[in-house]
Amino acid sequence: MDIFALYQQWLEKTKDDQKLYDELLAVKGDEKAIEDRFYKGLAFGTGGLRGVLGAGTNRMNVYSVGKATLGLADYLVKKASGAPVSVAIAYDSRNMSAEFAYLAAQSLSAKGIRAYLFAELTPTPVLSFAVRHLGATAGIVITASHNPKEYNGYKVYNELGCQITDGAAKEITACIEGHGYFDEYTPNESLITYLGEEVKRAFLDAIKAFSLSEITAENLPSVVYSPLHGTGRKYVQAILQELGVTALHTVAEQEEPDGNFPTCPYPNPEEKAALSLALRDAEKYKCDLVMATDPDADRIGIAVANEKGEYVLLNGNETGSILLYYILSRKRETGTLGIAPTVIKTIVTTDIVFDIAKDFGAEVKEVLTGFKYIGEALENTDNYVLGLEESYGYLVGTHARDKDAVSAAMLIVEACAYFKGKGKSLYGVLNEIYAKYGYYRTDLFSISLPGKDGMEKMKAMLAEIRKNPEKTFDGQPFVFADFAAGLFGLPKSDVLRFVNDTYRVLIRPSGTEPKMKVYLQVKGTSPADAEQKLSAISAAVKGDWIGA
């Protein structure tokens, strides 16, 4: 069926869905707008579905969610070969998240599958934990993570609580293609079970087991926290209060869930604008630490005061470096480091991890970008201590198989208290790490390439880089690696890497947004040298390499 025939079909089928019907009528005669909505269906990949809310095959709506869930149900029933099947379902604060979650539960129940649906909005890491805790066959979480309010998404987890990887995604996609957007089904409400406080309590007890230091009156840190209108509030507040953090100030304007994110249009803890109100409160209370979690509470960003008392946002690599250094230091100090402790990082995460790990006799496993690969690698890791990615994601325990901002918040506050007891700030500790292991600096920039034309342009740009890869920079030759060839025992991936002793450049398409991402890393002899090198490689990549 061509694009305009699809448009007519959707007009006919959505007459009883007033909002989507009116949305389709509004673009009648606008060929470009119709093409954007119908030139493709939302691709189901290892990140599930993600897209802009609205009417059309290239949008997140009840029909795309229903189709995906019926296909997932077929896959799970086939894989189970007659055994009972159950799925845990969670959702965040985004617009339509609760509706999509209930729709998913109904669709699964129609296929004879038990659906464990959280009764209220819940962090993504709690879903990962719940799959394992309940012994469920799979999990679904409705979220678009840190994307703007216009987006929503649908992520699928396997029986280990890990996001599905490539093989499962292909099989599920094949099952989804066997369904239409307007398939009818009859839900079985008796197969929908609502989850409450028991799972929350079990989750909090599980992460408390990974606590490494006691917070006392002498080292008590003062903390400002914002859930950015998302799911983190109840969980972060609860775990910190149970650990004795009495000086906890939650940003009032961002405390309540709101899918429109009125105070932070881009609810991403990587962005300074999203933390502006938290920084305001930090100035007011003269806090040791500022923290913010994204809407589904799997990512966390922090800010700390520098030597001048000015609050500085740390990037994901810097926070991860402090976490790793703290965890390994405490484990060595308490005699719990064990044999061959293992850190798992993604290929785009800072290489200072190798230096820190070596100092403590730890090993490093490197995986592709995406926390699902960290979760997968964790299954084959005996003495796991930390999983981290540059995009503000950390897993400090084995209770889940996805990044977890709740347990990360617990350990970050602990680290702040631990070092405060030694007369050090987190900013001072970070500078100690750089002085000891090398002045690493990292940066990330993205090229936005929306729509069909953008996708084609991105493919052409990557093809040109592959055809004519840069050989040297600053007089130093690069080692070029094309991960599409399936290098280093990793699955094939559309990633290009240039590396030498000083510089590292990685280029890849985003898995969740119409963007091409470029990751930069340098290692300098001093802060000033590192900054100069980072500026130089950034200008070169944006100019001569890709013309951004």
C-alpha positions in Angstrom: 0.0 0.0 0.0 1.5 3.4 -1.0 1.8 6.3 1.3 -1.4 8.1 0.3 -3.5 4.9 0.4 -2.2 4.3 3.9 -3.3 7.8 4.8 -6.8 7.2 3.5 -7.0 3.9 5.4 -6.0 5.6 8.6 -8.6 8.3 8.0 -11.3 5.7 7.7 -10.1 3.6 10.7 -9.6 6.4 13.2 -13.0 8.1 12.9 -13.9 7.0 16.4 -10.5 8.2 17.7 -11.3 12.0 17.6 -7.8 13.3 18.5 -5.9 11.2 15.9 -8.6 11.7 13.3 -8.5 15.5 13.6 -4.7 15.3 13.4 -4.9 13.5 10.1 -7.5 15.8 8.7 -5.3 18.8 9.6 -2.6 17.6 7.1 -5.0 16.7 4.3 -3.5 17.9 1.0 0.0 18.4 2.6 2.0 15.8 0.7 5.2 16.4 2.7 3.5 16.1 6.1 1.6 12.9 5.0 4.9 11.4 3.7 6.6 12.1 7.0 3.8 10.3 8.9 3.6 7.3 6.5 6.8 6.8 4.6 7.8 4.0 7.0 6.6 2.3 10.2 8.4 2.9 13.4 11.3 0.4 13.4 11.3 -2.1 16.2 14.9 -2.6 17.2 17.0 -3.4 20.3 15.6 -0.3 21.8 12.0 -1.3 21.0 10.0 1.6 19.5 10.5 5.3 19.9 9.0 8.2 18.1 6.9 11.3 18.1 3.4 11.0 19.5 0.7 11.3 16.8 -1.2 9.7 14.0 0.5 7.6 11.3 2.7 4.6 10.9 5.8 6.7 11.7 4.4 7.8 15.0 3.8 6.5 18.5 0.1 5.8 19.1 -2.3 3.2 20.4 -2.2 1.4 17.0 1.6 1.1 16.8 1.7 0.0 20.4 -1.1 -2.6 19.9 0.6 -4.0 16.8 4.0 -4.3 18.5 2.5 -6.0 21.6 0.5 -8.5 19.6 3.7 -9.4 17.8 5.7 -9.6 21.0 3.0 -11.9 22.4 3.3 -14.3 19.5 7.1 -14.4 19.9 6.8 -15.1 23.6 4.2 -17.8 23.3 6.2 -19.5 20.5 9.4 -19.3 22.5 7.7 -20.7 25.6 6.6 -23.9 23.8 3.5 -24.4 26.1 5.0 -23.0 29.3 3.2 -20.2 31.1 4.1 -16.7 29.9 4.1 -13.5 32.0 5.2 -10.0 31.3 5.9 -7.1 33.8 4.9 -3.7 32.5 6.0 -0.2 33.8 5.5 3.3 32.5 6.9 6.8 33.2 5.3 10.2 33.4 5.1 11.0 29.7 1.9 11.8 27.9 0.1 8.6 26.9 2.5 6.4 28.9 -0.2 5.1 31.3 -2.6 4.5 28.3 0.0 2.6 26.3 1.0 0.5 29.3 -2.7 -0.5 30.0 -3.2 -1.2 26.3 -0.1 -3.5 26.3 -1.5 -5.4 29.3 -4.8 -5.8 27.5 -3.1 -7.0 24.3 -1.0 -9.6 26.1 -4.0 -10.8 28.1 -5.9 -11.4 24.9 -3.1 -13.9 24.0 -3.4 -15.7 27.3 -0.4 -14.0 28.9 -0.3 -12.9 32.5 0.4 -9.1 32.7 2.0 -7.6 35.8 1.2 -3.9 35.5 2.6 -1.4 37.9 -0.2 0.5 39.5 1.6 3.8 39.3 4.5 5.3 37.3 7.7 3.5 38.0 11.4 3.9 37.1 12.8 1.8 34.3 15.4 0.1 36.5 12.6 -1.1 38.8 11.0 -2.8 35.8 14.3 -4.5 35.1 14.5 -5.6 38.7 10.8 -6.7 38.7 11.2 -9.1 35.8 13.9 -11.0 37.8 12.0 -10.6 41.1 8.7 -12.0 39.7 10.3 -14.6 37.5 8.5 -13.0 34.5 9.2 -14.1 30.9 9.7 -10.6 29.7 9.2 -6.9 30.5 7.9 -3.8 28.8 8.5 -0.2 29.8 6.7 2.8 28.2 9.2 5.6 28.1 11.2 7.9 25.8 13.9 8.4 28.4 15.2 12.0 28.2 13.7 12.9 24.8 11.4 16.1 24.5 7.8 15.9 25.5 6.7 15.1 21.9 8.2 11.6 22.1 7.3 8.3 23.7 8.7 4.8 23.4 8.3 1.1 24.1 11.2 -0.9 25.4 11.3 -4.7 25.7 13.2 -6.7 28.3 14.1 -10.4 28.3 13.7 -12.9 31.2 16.9 -11.6 32.7 15.6 -8.1 32.9 18.0 -7.0 30.1 16.9 -5.0 27.1 16.6 -7.4 24.2 19.6 -7.6 21.8 19.8 -8.0 18.0 18.7 -11.6 17.6 15.5 -11.3 19.7 14.7 -8.0 18.1 14.8 -9.5 14.6 12.5 -12.4 15.7 10.0 -10.1 17.4 10.0 -7.8 14.3 9.1 -10.8 12.1 6.1 -11.5 14.5 5.0 -7.9 14.5 4.9 -7.9 10.7 2.3 -10.6 10.9 -0.1 -8.1 12.4 -1.9 -5.0 11.2 -2.4 -1.7 13.0 -6.1 -2.2 13.3 -6.2 -5.9 14.4 -9.1 -6.6 16.8 -8.7 -8.7 20.0 -10.6 -9.4 23.2 -8.8 -8.6 26.5 -9.0 -11.0 29.5 -8.9 -8.6 32.5 -8.5 -11.6 34.9 -4.9 -12.0 33.6 -3.9 -8.4 34.5 -2.3 -8.2 38.0 -1.5 -4.8 39.5 1.9 -4.3 41.3 2.2 -2.1 44.4 4.5 -1.5 47.3 5.9 -5.0 47.6 8.1 -4.7 44.5 9.2 -1.2 45.5 10.2 -2.4 49.0 12.1 -5.4 47.5 13.9 -3.1 45.1 15.0 -0.7 47.8 16.2 -3.6 50.0 18.2 -5.0 47.0 20.1 -1.8 46.3 20.8 -1.1 49.9 22.9 -4.3 49.9 25.4 -2.5 47.6 26.0 0.4 50.1 29.7 0.8 50.8 29.9 3.5 53.4 28.0 4.8 56.4 26.6 8.3 56.4 27.0 10.0 59.8 26.4 13.4 61.3 30.1 14.2 60.8 30.1 13.6 57.1 26.5 14.3 56.3 26.2 15.9 52.8 23.7 18.5 51.9 21.9 17.5 48.6 19.6 19.2 46.1 17.7 16.7 44.0 15.3 17.0 41.0 13.3 14.2 39.4 12.6 16.5 36.4 8.9 15.8 36.6 9.6 12.1 36.2 9.5 8.8 38.1 12.6 9.2 40.4 11.2 11.2 43.3 9.7 8.5 45.5 12.5 6.1 45.0 15.5 8.5 45.3 13.9 10.2 48.3 13.2 6.9 50.0 16.7 5.4 49.6 18.5 8.5 50.7 16.2 9.0 53.7 16.8 5.4 54.7 20.6 6.0 54.5 20.3 8.9 56.9 20.5 11.8 54.4 18.4 14.4 56.3 19.7 17.4 54.4 17.8 16.5 51.2 16.1 19.4 49.2 13.9 18.4 46.3 13.2 21.0 43.7 9.5 22.0 44.4 8.7 23.0 40.8 9.9 19.7 39.4 8.8 17.3 42.1 5.4 16.3 40.6 5.2 14.1 37.5 4.2 16.1 34.3 4.5 14.7 30.8 4.7 18.3 29.4 7.9 19.0 31.4 6.9 22.7 31.8 10.1 23.7 33.6 12.5 21.8 31.3 11.4 21.2 27.7 14.3 18.9 27.2 14.3 16.8 30.4 17.8 15.6 30.0 20.2 15.7 33.1 23.0 16.2 30.6 21.7 19.7 29.9 22.5 22.7 32.1 19.0 24.2 31.4 17.3 21.2 32.9 19.3 21.7 36.1 18.8 25.4 36.3 16.2 25.3 39.2 18.3 22.7 41.1 21.3 25.0 40.7 19.3 27.9 42.0 18.4 25.8 45.1 22.0 24.7 45.5 23.0 28.4 45.8 20.3 29.0 48.3 21.2 26.0 50.5 24.9 26.0 49.8 24.8 22.3 49.1 27.6 19.8 48.6 25.9 18.0 45.7 23.2 18.6 43.0 21.5 15.6 41.3 18.8 15.2 38.7 17.3 12.1 37.2 15.7 11.8 33.8 11.9 11.0 33.4 12.3 7.2 33.7 15.1 7.5 36.3 17.7 5.4 34.6 20.1 8.3 34.0 21.6 10.8 36.5 23.4 14.0 36.1 25.3 15.9 38.9 26.8 19.2 39.7 29.4 20.0 42.4 31.0 23.2 43.7 34.6 24.0 42.5 37.3 25.6 44.5 35.6 29.0 44.0 32.3 27.7 45.2 30.8 27.8 41.7 28.6 24.9 40.7 30.0 22.9 37.8 28.1 20.3 35.9 30.0 17.0 35.5 29.6 15.0 32.3 28.7 11.3 32.3 32.3 10.3 32.0 33.4 12.4 34.9 30.7 11.1 37.2 31.4 7.6 36.1 35.1 8.1 36.9 34.3 9.3 40.4 31.9 6.4 41.0 34.5 3.8 39.8 37.3 5.3 41.9 35.1 5.4 45.0 33.8 1.9 44.6 37.2 0.4 44.0 38.8 2.5 46.8 36.2 1.4 49.3 36.3 -2.3 48.3 40.1 -2.3 48.6 39.9 -0.5 52.0 37.3 -3.0 53.3 39.0 -6.0 51.9 36.1 -6.9 49.6 37.8 -6.2 46.2 38.1 -9.9 45.5 39.8 -11.6 42.6 39.7 -10.0 39.1 37.0 -7.4 39.8 35.4 -6.4 36.5 34.2 -3.1 35.1 32.0 -3.1 32.0 32.0 0.0 29.7 30.8 0.9 26.3 33.2 1.7 23.5 32.3 5.4 23.6 32.9 5.8 27.3 36.1 7.4 28.6 39.3 5.3 28.4 40.4 6.6 31.8 38.4 3.6 33.0 41.3 1.4 31.8 43.8 3.4 33.8 41.8 3.4 37.0 40.9 -0.3 36.8 44.6 -1.2 36.2 45.6 0.6 39.3 43.3 -1.5 41.4 44.0 -4.8 39.6 40.6 -4.8 38.0 39.6 -5.9 34.5 37.6 -4.0 31.9 35.1 -5.5 29.4 34.3 -3.2 26.5 30.9 -3.5 24.7 28.9 -1.7 22.0 27.0 1.4 22.8 23.8 0.7 24.6 23.3 -0.5 28.2 21.7 -3.7 27.0 25.2 -4.9 26.1 26.4 -4.1 29.6 23.5 -6.1 31.0 24.2 -9.0 28.6 28.0 -9.0 29.5 27.1 -8.9 33.3 25.6 -12.4 33.0 29.1 -13.8 32.2 31.0 -11.7 34.8 31.9 -13.3 38.1 33.2 -10.3 40.2 31.2 -7.4 38.7 31.7 -4.0 40.3 30.3 -1.3 37.9 28.8 -0.8 34.5 29.0 2.6 33.0 28.3 4.6 29.8 29.1 8.1 28.9 25.4 9.1 28.5 25.0 9.3 32.3 24.1 5.6 32.8 25.4 3.5 35.6 24.6 0.1 37.2 26.3 -0.3 40.6 24.7 -3.7 41.6 23.5 -6.9 40.1 19.9 -6.4 41.1 19.0 -5.3 37.6 20.3 -5.5 34.0 19.8 -1.9 33.0 21.2 1.5 34.1 19.8 2.6 37.4 19.8 6.2 38.6 18.3 5.3 42.0 21.2 3.1 43.1 23.7 5.4 41.4 22.2 8.3 43.4 22.8 6.3 46.6 26.5 5.6 45.7 27.1 9.2 44.5 25.8 10.6 47.8 27.8 8.0 49.7 30.9 9.0 47.8 30.3 12.6 48.6 29.9 11.8 52.3 33.0 9.5 52.3 35.3 12.1 50.7 33.8 14.9 52.8 34.8 13.0 55.9 38.4 13.2 54.5 38.1 16.9 53.9 37.6 16.5 50.1 34.9 17.6 47.7 33.9 15.6 44.7 35.4 18.3 42.5 38.7 17.9 44.3 38.5 14.1 43.9 37.9 14.4 40.2 41.0 16.6 39.8 43.0 14.1 41.8 41.9 11.4 39.4 43.0 13.4 36.4 46.4 14.2 38.0 46.9 10.6 38.8 45.7 8.9 35.6 45.9 11.6 32.9 44.0 14.7 31.8 41.3 13.1 29.7 38.7 15.4 28.2 35.6 14.2 26.2 32.9 15.8 24.2 29.9 14.8 22.2 28.1 16.7 19.4 25.2 15.6 17.2 24.1 16.4 13.7 20.3 16.4 13.4 19.1 14.8 10.3 15.3 14.4 10.5 12.9 12.8 8.0 13.5 10.5 5.0 15.9 12.9 3.4 17.9 13.1 6.6 18.2 9.4 6.9 19.5 9.2 3.3 22.0 12.0 4.0 23.3 10.3 7.1 23.9 7.1 5.2 25.8 9.0 2.5 27.9 10.8 5.0 28.9 7.6 6.7 29.6 5.9 3.4 31.9 8.8 2.4 33.9 8.6 5.7 34.3 4.9 5.2 35.5 5.5 1.7 38.0 8.1 2.6 38.9 7.8 6.4 41.2 10.3 7.9 44.7 8.9 8.3 46.4 11.3 10.8 45.8 14.3 13.0 48.3 16.5 14.7 51.1 14.5 13.1 49.9 11.2 14.7 48.6 8.3 12.6 45.1 6.9 13.4 44.1 3.3 13.7 40.8 3.1 11.9 38.2 0.6 12.9 34.8 0.0 11.2 32.6 -1.9 13.6 30.3 -2.9 10.8 32.8 -5.7 10.2 32.1 -7.2 13.6 35.4 -6.4 15.3 36.9 -7.5 18.6 34.3 -10.2 19.1 31.5 -7.7 19.2 28.3 -7.8 17.1 28.3 -5.8 13.9 27.5 -2.2 14.4 27.3 1.0 12.3 30.2 2.7 14.2 33.5 4.2 13.0 36.4 4.7 15.3 39.7 6.6 14.9 42.2 6.2 17.7 45.9 6.9 18.7 47.6 7.6 22.0 46.2 11.2 22.2 43.0 11.3 20.3 39.9 9.2 19.8 36.9 9.9 17.5 33.8 7.7 17.2 31.0 8.3 14.8 27.7 6.5 14.8 24.0 7.1 14.1 21.8 7.5 17.2 19.7 4.5 17.9 16.8 6.6 19.2 16.8 9.9 17.4 17.3 11.1 13.8 20.9 12.2 14.6 24.5 11.3 13.8 26.6 11.4 17.0 30.3 12.2 17.2 32.2 11.3 20.3 35.6 13.0 21.0 38.3 12.1 23.5 41.8 13.5 24.1 44.5 12.9 26.7 46.6 15.9 27.6 49.5 16.6 29.9 47.6 19.3 31.8 44.1 20.7 31.9 45.0 23.5 29.5 46.8 21.1 27.1 43.8 18.8 27.1 41.3 21.6 26.4 43.5 22.9 23.5 43.7 19.4 22.0 39.9 18.9 22.4 39.2 22.2 20.7 41.5 21.4 17.8 40.1 17.9 17.1 36.5 19.2 17.4 37.2 21.9 14.8 38.8 19.4 12.5 36.0 16.9 12.7 33.3 19.4 12.3 35.1 21.1 9.4 37.3 18.8 7.2 35.8 15.5 8.3 32.1 15.9 8.0 31.4 19.5 7.2 29.1 20.1 10.1 
